[in-house]
Amino acid sequence: MGVSFLSTVPSMLQLVPVPSLTATTASTRYPTHSQALTIRCNKMEAEASYEDGFHRRDILKCIGVTVGMELIASSGKFVEEASAADLIQRGQRSEILSKIKGTLATAIKGKPELIPSLQTLALNDAITYDKATKSGGPNGSIRFSSEISRPENKGLSAALDLLEEAKKEIDSYSKGGPISFADLIQFGGQAATKATFIAAAIRKCGGNEEKGKLLYNAYGSTGQWGLFDRQFGRSDAQEPDPEGRIPLWEKASVKEMKDKFAAVGFGPRQLAVMSAFLGPDQAATETLLATDPEVLPWVQKYQRSRETVSQTDYEVDLITTLTKLGSFGQQINYEAYTYPVKKVDFTKLKL
């Protein structure tokens, strides 16, 4: 670093003009230091024109930035190695996640009739979250036979079977260990949801699959999945979640649905945007939700959005809701699925 902390502090102290000096006089008297401060602290020159000089907080901020920069620079090789290791882990996670998405997309394409069940499976695994006890949530507990067989999960076994088959393939190429059911179920819900987005684009292109995919890539909300993708490293529960935390969506009243969503911090907006997750018939679910005056405006908003080319409002709000849903009560392990890179012993290389 060109400027050290010790050399910076005195120069800054000299910059503070005495009260008797005008801003013009001060700037004339200390042009070199003023220019240096503009470079080091990114302060606008206009801020140096106050009659009382620099604010104390501005000087302290400048000192803090200078100290921080010097500490980082002085850490040397440790920082370089840490940054390199972090980049390697990010690359590993990105690579395996890309493969997982490909595997899930292929599996879903083979059985598109399971899309609604995959969405409900992701919802039901996550919405068991209890804010008071910090228990439940997207922890993969729905995989247990005693939980998947509950009345609220009726008809979801086929979706779970599809994910278990996909898991075998994923685990076969994962170098960082098997994928957790907690991750698998949420990313299965993501893959199913994305499939509905692409299917909608294809329909708008008269059924032409190639043009539909181009339309989605051009106008879809693929970039909105970034935060969801970062939540990759959930841990599996070792026992089923408590019973009685999920209503029977197909038989529940709007009030029961609203109460359940409110219990996890969601409102009418999130309830309306997740209509496809509440049963196999989205149209029937929305007809029911539209009977509630608080939910009706949101149902209408998303119906209008789905008629547009981009579906932006619907897609963005749904992705945002799924992202929050998939994080309930979870401590994400950001080193999950990473693995040590084998080092090359250059001393053994023959030239």
N, C-alpha and C positions, 0 to 999 in steps of 0.2 A: 504494500500500500504506500502511496506516495506521501501521505500526510499522517503523522502519528497523532494519537490523542494528546500527548503532552505538548506537541507543537501547535495543536489546534486551539486548545483552551485559552492560552494567553492571547492569541490573535483575536479571538472572539471578545475577550474582555476589553481589549483595546478598541473594539468597534463601537461600544456603547457610548454615544455622545453625551456630554454634560448638558444639563438643562438649559444653560445659557446659550448654547449653540443652536442655530436654526438647522433645519433639515438640509438646506442647500449648503450651508457651511460644512456640516458634517460630511456630506457626500463628497465635497471638494477636498476636505482634509484627509479623508481615508478612502480614496478611490480603489486602491489595490485590495485592501481588506474587504471592502464591500463586494467587489467582484468575486473574491475567493469564497465569501460566505454564500453568494448566490449559487456557486458551483457546488459547494459542499453540502448545503442544506436545502437546496431547491427553494429558497425563499425569494419571493418577488421583491424587486427593488422598491416597489411602492410601500412595502411593509416597513422599510427602514426610514420612512419619512415622518414617523410619529415624533412629536416634539420631545416626548419622554424617552425616546430610544426604543430598543427592542423590548418586547415583553419578556418577563423572566421565563415563562413557559416555552417561548420560542428558543431561547438559549439552551434550556434544559433538554428540549427535544433534539436540538442539534448535537448536544453532547452525547445523548443516548444513542443516536444514530452512529456517531463517530466511534463510540466505544464498541457498539455491536459489530460494526464493520471490521474494526481492528481485531476483535476477538475471533471472528470468523476467519479472517485472513491468517491469524497466527496459529489456528488449529491445524493448518497444513495438511499433511498426508491423511490424518484421521478423517477429516471432512471429505477428502477426495475418495477414500475407500468407502466411507459410509454412503456417499452419493452414488457411487458405482454399484454397490450392493443393492441399494434401493431401486435403481434403474433396472437391474437384472431381475429383481423380484416382480416389479411391475410388468416387465416383459413376459415373464413366466405366467403370471396371472392372466394377462391379456391373451396370451396364446391359448391357454387351456379354456378360458371363457369363450373364445371364438369357436373352438372345437365343440364345446358343449352346446352352444347355440345351434351349430350346424346339425349336430346329432338330434336335438330336440325338434328342430324344424322338419327334418326328414321323417322322424317318427310321427309327428302330427300330420304331415302331409299324407301319410299312409292311412291315418284314421281321423279324418277331419270331424267326424261325428262326435268325437270325444272332447272337442274344444270347450263347450260349455261346462263339462264335468271337470276339466283341468282348471278352469277359472274358479269354479266353486271350491275345488280341492284346495287351491292356494288361499282363498278367502277363509275357508273354515279352519285351516291349520293356523292361520294368523290371528283370527278374531276371537280366539279363546283367551286373548290377553286380558289380564285383570290389573288395572292400574293400582289398586290398593295394595295388592300382595306382590306386584311385579312378577307374576307368574303367567305361564301360557305364552301365547304368541307364535310366530313362525319358527317353530322349533322341530318340525318333522314328527311330532308325536302322533299325528293322524295315521302314520304308517302302522301303528300297533293295531292288531286285530280287534281288540276290545274298544278302540276308538273309531276305527273306520266302519265298524258294524253298528254304530249308534244310529238312531232314526234320522238325525239331521244330516248324516253322511250317506244315506241310502242312495245307491246308484253311482257312487264315486269309486268303487273298487276297480272298475275297468281302467279308469284314468290312472290310478295308482299302479296298476299292473303295467301300463304303458311306460310309466316313469321308471319302474324297476327294471324293465328290459333295457331302457336307454342307459340306466345306471351301469349295467354290466359292460356296455360298450365304452362308456365314459371312463370307468375305472380301469379298463384295459389299456388305455393310452395316457392316463393321468400319471405323470411322474412325481407329483406331489401328494400322493395318497388318494383314497377314495373320496368321492364327493359326498357331502352330508345330505341326508334327506331334506333337511331344513332348506338348504340352498336349492336342491333339485326341484322341490315342489314350487318354490317361488319363481324360479327361472322357467319352470314348466308353465306357470301361469302367465309369465311374460311372453313366452313363445306362442302360447295360444292366443293371447291378446293381439300380438303383432300379426298373427295369421289372419285375424279378423280385419285388421287395418288393410292388409294387402288384398284380401278378398274383396273388400269394399272398393278399392281402387280398380281392381280387375272388372268388377261389375260396371263401373263408370266408363270403362273402356270397351263396353259391349262384350265382355267375356274374353277379351284378348289378354292372355296371361303376361306375355312379354311387355305389352304396352302398359298394362296395369302395374307391373313392378317398376317400370320406368316412371310412371306417374307418382307412385308412392315414394320412390327415391328422390324425386324432384320436389314434391310438396308435402310428404309425410313428416312425422315428428320423430324420426329416428334419433336425432341428436338429443332429444329430451330424456333418453334412457341413461344418460351418463351417471347420474347420482344413484340410480337403481343398480347399475352394474358395479358400482363401488362397494355395495353391500354384499360382498362375496366373501364369505367366511363365517357363516352362521354355524352354531354348534347344535347337534342333535340332542333332544330330550331323551332321558333314559327310562321314562315311564309315561303313560297316557296323561293328558291334561284332565283336570276335573270335569265331571259331567255337568250338564245344565247351563253351559255358557253360550250356546248357540241355538237360536230358534229354528224351527222348521220353515225355511224361507218360502217354500211354495204354499204353506198354509198360514203363514204369519200375517197379521194385520199390519198396516202401514205404521201404526203407533208402536207395535212391537219391534219393527225394523228400525224405526227412528230411535227408540230407546236403546237398542243394542249398539247402534252406531254411535250414539251420544256417549255411551259408557266407555268407548275407546277414544273419544275426542273428535269424532266425525259429526257432521251436520247434514241437513237436507241436501246440500250440494253434492257431498260425497256419496250419499245414498242414491241420488239420481244418476250420477255418472257411473256407478257400479251396478246398474240394473242388469247387465248381462251376466253378472256373477251370482245372481239371486235365483237362478232357476234356468231350465233349458229353453224357456220361451221368453225372450227379452221383451217382445211386444206386449205380451200379457202382463208381465211385471210392470212395465211402464204405464199401462192402462190403470193398474191398481195404484201405483204411486201418484198418478195424476189426480187422484181423488183428494189428495191432501193439499191444501192451499199453500203450505210452505214448500212442498216438494215440486208442485206443478210448474212454477217458472223455470226450474232447473231442468225438468224433463223436457219442456218445450225448447229450451236453449240447446240442449244436446241433440234433440231430434233435428232441429234446423241445421246445426253444425254438421251432422252426418250427411246432410244433403249437399253440402258444399264440396268443392274439389279437394280441399286440403283437410277438412274435418278438424282444423287446428284446435278450436276450443274444446271439443270432445276429447281428442287424443291427448292434448297436454294435460287437461284436468284428470283424466283417467290415469295417465302415467304418474302424475304427481301423487295421486291417492294411493296407487299401488306401491310407490316408493315408500311412503309413510307406513302403510300397512305392513310391508315387509321388514320394517325395522323395529316393530313393537317389542320391547323388552330384550332386544338382542345386543350382545357385545360382539362386534364384528372383529374377527381375527384377520388383520390385513396381511398376515404372512401365510395364511392358509393356501395350500396347493403350490407352495414354492418348494424348491429343493436345492441342495448345494450343488454348485457347478464344479465339475471335476477339474482340478488344476493341472496344467501341463508342466511337466518337469523338463525345462529346456536343456538341462545339463545332460539328459539322456538322448537328446536328439543327435543324430549323425548327419553331418554335413557332407 
